[in-house]
């Protein structure tokens, strides 16, 4: 059986990371933050996905 998956979704600056931090302290689990992923890619604060990569995300 796969471990449970919890997704926190919401608009920017709505407290998703804060909630994730509180949950992590209570139950030790892996947190995957799109903010961190985007920062590593050089994107900061709502800059979005580079235009060159956007077509790859379309169905």
DSSP file (Angstrom, degrees, kcal/mol; ACC not computed):
  #  RESIDUE AA STRUCTURE BP1 BP2  ACC     N-H-->O    O-->H-N    N-H-->O    O-->H-N    TCO  KAPPA ALPHA  PHI   PSI    X-CA   Y-CA   Z-CA
    1    1 A X              0   0    0      0, 0.0     2,-0.1     0, 0.0     0, 0.0   0.000 360.0 360.0 360.0 135.8    0.0    0.0    0.0
    2    2 A X        -     0   0    0      1,-0.1     3,-0.1     3,-0.0     2,-0.0  -0.426 360.0-104.0 -73.7 149.3    1.3    3.5   -0.9
    3    3 A X        -     0   0    0      1,-0.1    -1,-0.1    -2,-0.1     0, 0.0  -0.355  49.4 -87.3 -67.7 155.9    1.8    6.0    1.8
    4    4 A X        -     0   0    0      1,-0.1     2,-0.5    -2,-0.0    -1,-0.1  -0.268  38.3-144.2 -63.7 152.2   -0.8    8.8    2.1
    5    5 A X        -     0   0    0     -3,-0.1     2,-0.5     2,-0.0    -1,-0.1  -0.982  12.0-167.9-121.2 126.4   -0.3   11.9   -0.1
    6    6 A X        -     0   0    0     -2,-0.5     2,-0.5     2,-0.0    -2,-0.0  -0.968   3.1-167.2-117.1 123.9   -1.4   15.3    1.2
    7    7 A X        -     0   0    0     -2,-0.5     2,-0.6     2,-0.0    -2,-0.0  -0.934   6.7-159.2-111.4 131.7   -1.5   18.2   -1.2
    8    8 A X        +     0   0    0     -2,-0.5     2,-0.4     2,-0.0     8,-0.0  -0.948  20.4 176.0-108.3 115.8   -1.8   21.8    0.1
    9    9 A X        +     0   0    0     -2,-0.6     2,-0.3     7,-0.0    -2,-0.0  -0.909  15.9 112.4-121.4 147.4   -3.2   24.1   -2.7
   10   10 A X        -     0   0    0     -2,-0.4     3,-0.1     5,-0.0     4,-0.1  -0.929  61.0 -57.9 168.8 172.7   -4.1   27.7   -2.6
   11   11 A X  S >  S-     0   0    0     -2,-0.3     3,-1.2     1,-0.2     5,-0.3  -0.179  71.4 -72.9 -68.3 164.4   -3.2   31.2   -3.8
   12   12 A X  T 3  S+     0   0    0      1,-0.2    -1,-0.2     2,-0.1     0, 0.0  -0.249 117.3  13.2 -56.7 142.2    0.2   32.8   -3.2
   13   13 A X  T 3  S+     0   0    0     -3,-0.1    -1,-0.2     1,-0.1    -2,-0.1   0.768  86.4 125.0  62.2  30.1    0.9   33.9    0.3
   14   14 A X  S <  S-     0   0    0     -3,-1.2    -2,-0.1    -4,-0.1    -1,-0.1   0.481  86.3 -98.2 -96.7  -2.8   -2.1   32.0    1.7
   15   15 A X  S  > S+     0   0    0     -4,-0.1     4,-2.4    -5,-0.1     5,-0.2   0.618  77.3 137.1 101.8  14.5    0.0   30.1    4.3
   16   16 A X  H  > S+     0   0    0     -5,-0.3     4,-2.5     1,-0.2     5,-0.2   0.920  77.2  46.6 -60.0 -45.5    0.6   26.8    2.6
   17   17 A X  H  > S+     0   0    0      2,-0.2     4,-2.2     1,-0.2    -1,-0.2   0.866 111.1  52.8 -66.4 -35.7    4.2   26.6    3.6
   18   18 A X  H  > S+     0   0    0      2,-0.2     4,-2.0     1,-0.2    -1,-0.2   0.924 110.7  46.6 -64.7 -44.8    3.4   27.6    7.2
   19   19 A X  H  X S+     0   0    0     -4,-2.4     4,-2.6     1,-0.2    -2,-0.2   0.921 111.5  52.0 -62.7 -44.3    0.8   24.8    7.4
   20   20 A X  H  X S+     0   0    0     -4,-2.5     4,-2.5     1,-0.2    -2,-0.2   0.896 108.2  51.7 -60.0 -40.5    3.3   22.3    5.9
   21   21 A X  H  X S+     0   0    0     -4,-2.2     4,-1.9     2,-0.2    -1,-0.2   0.904 110.8  47.5 -64.0 -41.3    5.9   23.3    8.5
   22   22 A X  H  X S+     0   0    0     -4,-2.0     4,-1.4     2,-0.2    -2,-0.2   0.913 113.3  47.8 -65.6 -42.4    3.4   22.7   11.3
   23   23 A X  H  X S+     0   0    0     -4,-2.6     4,-3.2     1,-0.2    -2,-0.2   0.895 109.0  54.5 -65.1 -39.4    2.4   19.3    9.9
   24   24 A X  H  < S+     0   0    0     -4,-2.5    -1,-0.2     1,-0.2    -2,-0.2   0.894 106.6  51.4 -61.8 -40.6    6.0   18.3    9.4
   25   25 A X  H  < S+     0   0    0     -4,-1.9    -1,-0.2     1,-0.2    -2,-0.2   0.845 116.4  41.1 -65.3 -31.9    6.8   19.0   13.1
   26   26 A X  H  < S+     0   0    0     -4,-1.4     2,-0.5     1,-0.3    -2,-0.2   0.915 129.2  23.0 -82.8 -45.0    3.9   16.9   14.2
   27   27 A X  S  < S-     0   0    0     -4,-3.2     2,-0.7    -5,-0.1    -1,-0.3  -0.982  84.5-127.6-125.5 118.2    4.2   14.0   11.7
   28   28 A X        +     0   0    0     -2,-0.5     2,-0.3    -3,-0.2    -4,-0.1  -0.517  54.1 135.9 -69.1 108.7    7.7   13.4   10.2
   29   29 A X        -     0   0    0     -2,-0.7     2,-0.4    -5,-0.1    -2,-0.0  -0.915  58.0 -84.0-146.1 172.5    7.1   13.3    6.4
   30   30 A X        -     0   0    0     -2,-0.3     2,-0.5     2,-0.0    -2,-0.0  -0.669  35.3-155.7 -86.0 131.5    8.7   14.7    3.3
   31   31 A X        -     0   0    0     -2,-0.4     2,-0.6     2,-0.0   -10,-0.0  -0.928   4.5-166.2-106.9 125.9    7.7   18.2    2.2
   32   32 A X        -     0   0    0     -2,-0.5     2,-0.6     4,-0.0     3,-0.1  -0.957   9.9-166.1-111.7 115.0    8.1   19.1   -1.5
   33   33 A X     >  -     0   0    0     -2,-0.6     4,-2.0     1,-0.1     3,-0.2  -0.888  20.0-158.7-107.8 122.1    7.9   22.8   -2.0
   34   34 A X  H  > S+     0   0    0     -2,-0.6     4,-3.0     1,-0.2     5,-0.2   0.803  96.1  63.4 -66.4 -26.9    7.4   24.3   -5.4
   35   35 A X  H  > S+     0   0    0      2,-0.2     4,-2.2     1,-0.2    -1,-0.2   0.929 105.7  44.5 -59.8 -44.2    8.8   27.5   -4.1
   36   36 A X  H  > S+     0   0    0      2,-0.2     4,-2.1    -3,-0.2    -2,-0.2   0.920 113.5  49.8 -65.7 -44.0   12.1   25.7   -3.5
   37   37 A X  H  X S+     0   0    0     -4,-2.0     4,-1.1     1,-0.2    -2,-0.2   0.937 113.0  46.6 -60.8 -46.8   12.0   24.0   -6.8
   38   38 A X  H  <>S+     0   0    0     -4,-3.0     5,-3.1     1,-0.2     3,-0.3   0.884 109.3  54.4 -64.5 -38.5   11.3   27.3   -8.6
   39   39 A X  H ><5S+     0   0    0     -4,-2.2     3,-1.3     1,-0.2    -1,-0.2   0.893 106.1  52.4 -62.4 -39.1   14.1   29.1   -6.7
   40   40 A X  H 3<5S+     0   0    0     -4,-2.1    -1,-0.2     1,-0.3    -2,-0.2   0.793 108.3  51.9 -66.1 -26.6   16.6   26.4   -7.8
   41   41 A X  T 3<5S-     0   0    0     -4,-1.1    -1,-0.3    -3,-0.3    -2,-0.2   0.430 125.3-104.1 -88.1   0.2   15.5   27.1  -11.4
   42   42 A X  T < 5S+     0   0    0     -3,-1.3     2,-0.4     1,-0.3    -3,-0.2   0.616  80.8 128.8  88.7  12.6   16.0   30.8  -10.9
   43   43 A X      < -     0   0    0     -5,-3.1     2,-0.4    -6,-0.2    -1,-0.3  -0.870  33.9-176.9-103.3 134.2   12.4   31.7  -10.6
   44   44 A X        -     0   0    0     -2,-0.4     3,-0.3     1,-0.2    -9,-0.0  -0.992  50.6  -7.7-135.2 137.4   11.3   33.9   -7.7
   45   45 A X  S    S-     0   0    0     -2,-0.4    -1,-0.2     1,-0.2   -10,-0.0   0.890 127.0 -33.1  52.7  60.5    8.0   35.1   -6.4
   46   46 A X  S    S+     0   0    0     -3,-0.1    -1,-0.2     1,-0.1     3,-0.1   0.692  88.9 136.3  78.6  18.6    5.4   34.3   -9.0
   47   47 A X        -     0   0    0     -3,-0.3    -2,-0.1     1,-0.2    -1,-0.1   0.732  51.7-153.7 -71.7 -19.5    7.6   34.7  -12.1
   48   48 A X        -     0   0    0      2,-0.0     2,-0.4     3,-0.0    -1,-0.2  -0.251  31.8 -32.4  82.2-169.4    6.1   31.5  -13.4
   49   49 A X        -     0   0    0     -3,-0.1     5,-0.1     1,-0.1   -11,-0.0  -0.716  69.9-102.3 -91.2 135.3    7.4   28.9  -15.9
   50   50 A X    >>  -     0   0    0     -2,-0.4     3,-1.8     1,-0.1     4,-1.2  -0.279  30.7-119.6 -55.6 140.9    9.8   30.1  -18.6
   51   51 A X  H 3> S+     0   0    0      1,-0.3     4,-0.7     2,-0.2     3,-0.2   0.818 111.5  62.0 -53.5 -34.9    8.0   30.3  -21.9
   52   52 A X  H 34 S+     0   0    0      1,-0.2    -1,-0.3     2,-0.1     4,-0.2   0.787 109.3  41.2 -64.2 -26.8   10.3   27.8  -23.5
   53   53 A X  H X> S+     0   0    0     -3,-1.8     3,-0.9     1,-0.1     4,-0.5   0.669  93.9  82.9 -94.1 -18.7    9.1   25.1  -21.0
   54   54 A X  H >X S+     0   0    0     -4,-1.2     3,-1.8    -3,-0.2     4,-0.5   0.874  83.9  57.5 -58.3 -43.8    5.4   25.9  -21.0
   55   55 A X  H >< S+     0   0    0     -4,-0.7     3,-1.1     1,-0.3    -1,-0.2   0.828  98.6  62.4 -58.7 -29.4    4.5   23.9  -24.2
   56   56 A X  H <4 S+     0   0    0     -3,-0.9    -1,-0.3     1,-0.2    -2,-0.2   0.709 100.2  54.6 -67.8 -18.5    5.9   20.8  -22.6
   57   57 A X  H << S+     0   0    0     -3,-1.8    -1,-0.2    -4,-0.5    -2,-0.2   0.578  84.9 101.8 -91.5 -10.7    3.2   21.1  -19.9
   58   58 A X    <<        0   0    0     -3,-1.1    -3,-0.0    -4,-0.5     0, 0.0  -0.468 360.0 360.0 -75.3 145.6    0.3   21.2  -22.3
   59   59 A X              0   0    0     -2,-0.1    -1,-0.1     0, 0.0    -3,-0.1   0.508 360.0 360.0 -66.6 360.0   -1.8   18.0  -22.7
